[in-house]
Amino acid sequence: MEGKRISNNEVVKILEEILAAMEIKSANSFRIRAYQNAVSILDNLTVSIYDLWENKKLQEIPGVGPGIAAHLNELFSTGQVAEFEQAKEDLPEGMFEFLELRGVGAKRAFKLASAFKINSRENARERLLEAGEAGKIRNLEGFGEKTEEKIIDAIKEQKKSKNEKQRMLLTHAEQIVERIKEHMVKCKEVKEVVACGSFRRRNPTVGDLDIPISTTNPEKAIKHFLKFDEILEVVNQGEKKATVILKNDIQVDIYMSTPEAFGSMLQYFTGSKQHNILLRTYALSKGMSLSEYGIKKGGKLKEYANEEDFYKELGLPCIVPELRNGNYEIEAAKENKFPKLITPEDIKGDIHVHTELSDGVNTIEEMVEKAKALGYEYVGITDHAPSVSSRGMGTVLKMVSDTRKKIEEINESQKDIKVLFGYEVNILVDETLGLPDDILKDLDIVIAGIHAAFDQDKGKITARYLAALNNPYVDVLSHPAGRMINERDGTDPDWRKVFDAARESNKILEINAQPDRLDLPDDLIKEAIEWGVKLIINSDAHALEQMDFMKYGVFNARRGWAESKDIVNTLPYKEFVKELGIG
């Protein structure tokens, strides 16, 4: 089936615009809710929506029913949806340019575009900025001076083209946040500093940084922040907010809050746009309105020092940041059906680490000592398997024998940790494995992964995965999606077949904790759990310090709604080896 290839981001933007049109025209609330859920799910999808359409699998996406699937079919077939175009026909085009501005929803965008007769997308934001700087927005009904100021700030932020910049890895963002925190705590009026947004939700990548600050003296705190020696440019500075560009081209927005209202501000800036829309809708149904300052009920604003009390006021348990993505978390909260998410402390071992015997930089002994320092009960030394074709069978057999002997000596010399021996074996293009079964059968652990020919079509990639999963000696499928964040898109196998084969063959899929992999991605983690597939989180460390990456895999698992029972390396050693059939 051929059609017009449209990226996931473009599809989501088109659906967000029709959602805005529905809201303006007071469409059926159930239909609006269906589209909100679909947008949230599609926005977090790691596979191409177009590819799913091409393979007639749109309705396999959770939240995509027959109606939405029909619209997507028309979109990919013709490049547009007639019903969408008709719904937007009598609305000012400029309003759709305002939807991405912070704090501007559909109704506010419509009011602004209508009031200033902004009927074209071209230069829409520039025209709105002119109106704001002329003091005209504050005079509109339902607006005011503070709202005008926020809209001006939001437009200026967008002018920095932050969405065009490559998003940084979470690890990079962490380093910047820590340096900002170290700087801010030197100001005695600062009580707390928390980076929010995608950073606090532990997304694999982060754009700009939104950092609320609890302080007893906003003016002094802002002045102190502006002395941070990594600032290149101060974009704007107000009484309670400042926006800067750092020397590494990262935008940072800081927001001042009193300690008494800090919980409200954390809540406001942490959730995704979709989460906040759904939460506001829920609050309105209970006669409440939400803002960064607190919850207003009956015209009276109540502040919250912490998020637990904020959510409690809404009759909900506190939703952990990793789940604030607009993906069924509010329904789960209402029914008190949240999973007990896995934590880094639940991890008992790491069975995917590399040493100097392949492409690592440390010895086996050093990696074992690091695992002991992390408090693990077991560690698996699983270097890349030596190639029989290039080294010869005799050399490979000796390498296997020598490594096993070394690991046995380590196990005999200490009782603090159990060391397991295995290899990460290539799944080759011809669907065979890089080591013969005669060697694999004697290993403690066999991890199989694709490391080349990622651009094969769906059928061939799927066949390679299934061949590995059907091998009786394979235990784990490593970094199954094959993605390298900001470098390479993942493979797109038939996940239904992969999950089914893993479950039926009792094999384990890996959540690789390398920050530029985080693979399986969170949406596939959730789906794998629903299929009853076993998962494991491994660091895939190639150096001592990379074993600390385990926490990123845990963050990703939490975003996929994983509990400790879903992750096999939360098991104590005896139960773990029993699970893998070792010994």
N, C-alpha and C positions, 0 to 999 in steps of 0.2 A: 504494500500500500504506500503510495507516494503522496506527499503533501508539502505544506510549508513548514520548514523546521523553525520552531519558536522556542527560545530558551525558557528554562523554568522561571527565571526572574521575570521575563516578559509576560509569561502566562499569569503569574501571581499578580503583577501590576494590573493587567487587564481585568482580573477578577476583583481586585480591590476597588477599581474604578466603578465597576457595575454594582458592587456592594454600596458604594457611596450614593450612586443614583437611586438604588432601592430605598436607602434610608431617607433621602430627600423626598421621595414619592410615597413614603409610608407603605412599602410593600408588606406582604404577609410576613409576620415575625418568624414563622417556622422556616420560610424560604430563606430569609436573611440569615438565620442561625445555621442552616445547612451550608450556605456559601461561606460563612465565617469559619466553620469547621474545616471545610475543604481547603480554604486559603491557608489555614494554619498547617495542615498536613502537607499540602503541596510545597509550601515555603520551606519545609524541613526535609523534603525528599532528596535522597542522594542519587537516585537514578533519573534518567531523562524522561520527562512526562511524554515528550514526543515519541521516544522509543517504545514506551508502553502503549501509546495509541497505535503506533505502527504495527505492533504485535497483538492488537485487539485485546489489551489487558487493562484498559482504563478503570473498569469497574472492580478490578482486584485491589485498587488503592482504597484503603479505609476512608470512609467519608465521601467518596465519589459515587453518588447514586446515578440512576438512569438519566435524570434531567441534566445534571452537571456534565455527565459523560457525553450526552448529545451535543451540548454546547461546545465542549472541547473538541469533539469530532468535527463540528462545523468550523471551528477556529483553525484546526490543523489542515482541514481540507481546502478552505477558501481564504484563510488569512484574516477573517473577521467573523463576528457573530451578528446576524441581522437583528436579532432581538436586543442585543446589547446596544447597537448603534441607534436603534429606535428609542430605547429607554433614555439615552443621553442626548437625544436630538434637541430638546428644548431647554437644556441646561447650559449655563455659560462654560465654555471650554476651559477658561482660566482656572476654574475651581479645582480641576483635576491636577493642576500643577502645585496646588497647595496641600494636597493630602499627605505628602511626605514630611511636611513641616511639623516639628514637635508641638504638640498641644493643639493642632488643628485637625478636627474631625470633619466629617462630611457636611454637617449643618453649618458649621462655622466657615468652611471653605465656600459653601454656596452663598452665604451672606456676604462675604468679602468680595467675591467675584461679581455678584449682582449689584452691590452698593457702588462699586467703582467701575462697573460696566467693562469688566475684564473678560471679553468674550473669545479671546484667542490664547493659546498656550504660549505663543511666542512673547517673550519678555514679560510674562505674567508676574513672575516673582519680583522683577525689577520695578514694575508698576505698583505692586503692593508695597514694596519697600519705600517708594516715593511717598505714597499715601501715609504710611506710618510715620516717616520722618517729618512729614508736614503736620502731624498731630491729628489726622483725619480718622484714624481707626478708632480712637478712644471715644469718638462721638456717636458711634453706631450703637444701637440698642443691644444690650447684652455684652458689650465689650467694656473698655475702661482703660485707664492709663497703664496699669500693670500688664493687662493683656496685650496692649499695643507694644509695650516694651518686649514682652516675650516673643511676639511674632517677628519683630525686627531682629531680635537675637537669632531666632530660628532661621530666618532668611539668610542672615550673614553666615551662619554656620554652614548652610547648604552651599553658599558661594565658594566655600573652601574646597568644594568638590571631594568631600571625604569619601563618598561612595565610589569614586573613580580610582581611589588608591587601593593598592593591594592590601588586603587585611593581614594583620600580623598574627603570628602564632600565639597561642595563649601563653607559652613560656616567655616569649619576648615581652608581652604585655605585663606579665608578672614582675619582671625585672624593673620595668619603668615604674610600676605602681609602688614597689618596695622603696625605690629611691625617692619618690614623692612623699611617701609616708615618713621616711627617715628625716626628710627636710621639715615636714609639717609638725612633727612631734616636738621640735625644738621651740615651737611657739606655745607658751604655757596656757594660753587661752583656748587652744585646740584640745578637744576631749576625745574625738574619734574621727578616723578617716577610713572610708569604705569605698572602694571602686565598684561601681554597679554595672548595669547594662549587660551586654553579652559577656563581659569579663566575669561578673558575679554568677551568671548562669552557666559559666564554665564552657562556653562555646569553644570549638576547636580554634576558631579565629576571632579576632577582635578588631573593630574599626577604630573609632575614637574612644577616648576614656571619659566617662561621666563619674565624677567623684564628689559625692556629698560629704560635707565636713560639719561635725557637731562642734559648736564654739560658743563661748560666752561673749565674744567680741568679733563680729563679722568683719568690721573694717580693718582691725589689726591682723586678722587671719588672712585676708586677701592680700594685704600689703606684704605679709611674710611669704605667702605663696609666690608672689611676683618676683621675689629675690632668688627663686630656684634657678640655679646656674645653667640649666639645660633649656631654658626658654629662649626661643629665637625671636618670636613676635607676639605681642599682646594684641589680640584681635579686638576685644572689648573688655571693659571693666566697669562693673556697677557696684552697688552697695552690698549685694548678696550673691553676686556671680562674677566669674571672670572666665574668659576663653583665651587660650594661648595655643600657639604652634611651637612644638619643641624642635630642637636642632635636628632631630631624626625624622621630622615631617609628620609627627603624630600630633593630632589635636587633643587638647585636654580641656574639659569644662569642669570647673569646680562650683559647687553650690553651697551656700552657707545655711545652716539650720541651728535653731536653738536646741539644746539637749532634750527639751520637753517634746519637740516635734520631730526628732530625728528618725523615729521609726516610720512615720508617714513618708518622709522624704526617701528613705531606703526603699520602701515598697514602690513608690511612684517611679523611681529611676531603674529598678531592677528588672521588672517584667518586660517581655517583648511587647510590641505594639498590640498584637492580637490578644495577648493575655490581659493587658490593661483595658482593652475594649470590652472583652467578655466580663471582666470584673466590674467595670463601671456599669455595664448593662444589668448585671446581677444586683449591684448596690441600688440602682434606680428602682428595681422591682421591689425593694424593701424600703423605699422612701428615703434613700441616702444618696449623697453625691460625694465623690472622692477627689482629692487633690494632693499635691505634695505637702500641703499644710495639715491635712487631717481628714476627718469625715464630718460632713455637714448634715445635720438632721434637724428638721423643723426650723431651719434658718440659723441654727447654732452650730458653730465649728468646735469640734473636739480634737485635741492634739494627742499624739501617741508617741511615747518615748521609745517603744520597741514594736517590731512587726507582729509579734505574737498577739499583743493587745489590739492592734489594728485589725487583723483578720478575725479575732475573737468578736469584735464589735459587729462584724458582718455575719457572725454565726458560723464561721469556718475555722478549721484548724489551720495553723500557719503552713503555707505552701512553700516547700524548700525552693531556693532560687533555681536549681537545675531544672525544675519542672515548670517554671513560669514561662511557658512557650505558647500558650493558647491551644493546647492539645489535650483536651478532656480533663485537665487537672482540676478545674472548678467543679465539674460534675463529680469527680472522685472525692473532692473535699466535702461537698454537700452530703454525700452518702458515707463519709468517713471511711473510704475504701482505699486509702493511700497504701502503697507497698512500704515495707520497712526497708528503705534503700541501703544498699551495701556501703560500707565505709572503708577507708584505707586500713583501719585496724583489723578488719575481718580477714585480710589476706594472710595466708599461712606459708606461701612459697611462690617461687618464680621458676618456671621450667623452660624459659626460652632466653638463654644468655649465650653470648659468643666470647671466645677467648682468642689469644694470639695464635691458636692452632688453625684459625681461619682468618676472618677479617676483624677480630677484636684486638684490643691493645694490651689487655692484662692476662696474667696467667690464670690457670684454673684455681690455684690456691688463693689468689687474690680475690677472685670472684666469689669463692666460697666464704672467705672471711667477711666480705661485704654483706653477703646474705645472712651470715650470723649476726652481724652488727644491726641488721634490719629486723632481727628477731624472728626470722623464718625458721620453720621446722624442716624445710627441704628446699633444694635448689637443683635445677636440671641444667647440666652443661650440654648444650645442643648447638654445636658449631655447624656451619655449612658443611654438608657432606663432601668428602673428597671425591673427585671424579674418577671413576674406573676407566673411562675411555682415554683420559689424558695421562693418568698416572700408572695404570695397569693394576690388575687384580691383586698381585702379590704385594705391591706397595700399600694399597688401600687396606688390605687385611692386616698388615703390620701396624699401620696407623691406628686402626680400630683396636687392635690388641694392646698396643702401648697406652692408648688413652684409657681403656678400661682398667688396665693394671694401675695406672696413676690414681684413678678415682677410687678403686678398691683400697689402695694404700691410705688415701685421705679418710675414707670411712672407718678404716681400722684404727687410725691414729687419734680420732676424736669421736665424741658421742653427742656433741651439741646440735649437729645438723646432719641430715641424710642427703647424700649427693647422688643424683641419678644421672645416668649416661644415655645420651641419644644424639640424634642429628636432625638438622633442618634439611630436608631433602627436596630437591627441585621436582616439580611436576612438569615434565618435558612436553614439548609441542606434540609429540606422537602419543601422548596420554600415558606414557610409562613414567616410572620414578627414577631419580638419579642414582639410586643404589639398588642392587638386586635383593629379592626377598630373602635370600640365604644370609645376607648381612642384617637386614632389617629385623628378622625374627629374633635375633639375639640382643637387640637393644632394649633398654628400659623404656625409652620414649622415642617415637617417630613423629616428627612434625613435618607436614608436607605443605609446600607453598609454591605459587607461581612467581617467578622472578624474571621472566622474559616473554616476549610475544603477547603483550597485553592487548594489542589491537586486533586480535582475532575476533571473528563474529561471535554472536551470542551462543550459537550452537556448539562451536568448537571450545569456547571457554568453559561452557557448562560441562561438556564431555570430559575435559581435563579434571575439573573438580570432582565429578562423579567417579572417575576412575580412581582417584586418590582415596575418596571416601569408601569405596568398595574394596580397597586393599585391606586384607585382614590385619596387617601389621601397623597401619597408620593409626595414630591416636588423635592428632590435632591438625586442623587445617589453619595455617598461619595467614595473618592479614588478608582475609578472604576477598575483600573488595578491591584490593590492589592499588588503592589510591595513594598519592603523595600530595598532600595539601599544598596548594599554590603552585604545584609543578605538573601533576599528572592526574587526569580524571581516573576514577576507578573503572574496573571491568564491569560488565553488566550481564552476569550469567542469569539463567532462569532461577531466581532465588527460591521459588517454590520447590523446584526439583532438588536444589542443594539442601534446603532445610529438611525436606522429606528424607533424602538419602542419609543425612547426618543423624537424624532421629532413628531411622530404621537400622542403621549400622552401629548405633551407639557411639558415634564419633563426636568430637568436641570442636567447636569453632572458637577461634581466638579473637579476643579484643586486644589488639596490639596497642601498647601504651606509648609508643614513640610519638612525640607531639606532632610530627609531620605526617603521621599515619592515622592514629586513632581509628582503627579499623578492626572490627566492624564499626560502621557509623551508628549513631544512637538510634535512628529510626529502624535500622535492620536488627539492632539488638532487641528492641521491643518486639519486632515481628518474630525473631528467632525464639524468644521466650514464649510467645503465644503458640508457636509450633511445638513446644516441648523440647527444644534443642539445648544441649548442654553447652556451656560457655566457660572460657578460662581467660583471665587477664594476665598477660605477660609483658615484661618490660622490653624484650628484644634488645637487651643492653649489649653494646659493643665496647663499653668502658665502664669502670666502677661507678662513676657518677650517674650514668644512665639507668642504673638500677633504681634510682630515686624517681624515675619517670612513672613508676607504677601508679602513683596517685592520679595521673592524667587518664590512665585507663579506667580507674575507678570513677572519676568524674564522668567519663563518657558512658560508663555502665549506668550510673545514676540517671543521666539524661535519657537513657533507654528504659527507665523504670525497673532496673534490675535489683533484686534482693540477694542476700548472701547465698541463699539456697539455689540460686540460678547459676552461681559461679563455682566451679569445682575446686579451685585452689583456695577456697575458704575452708576446705575440709582439713582436719588434722592428718598427719602423715599416714597413719595406718588406714584411715578411711580413703584417703586420696589414692594410695597405691592399689587398694582394692578396687576403686572406681576405674583405674586404668588397667587393671588386670596384671599388675607387676608382681613378680615373685610367686 
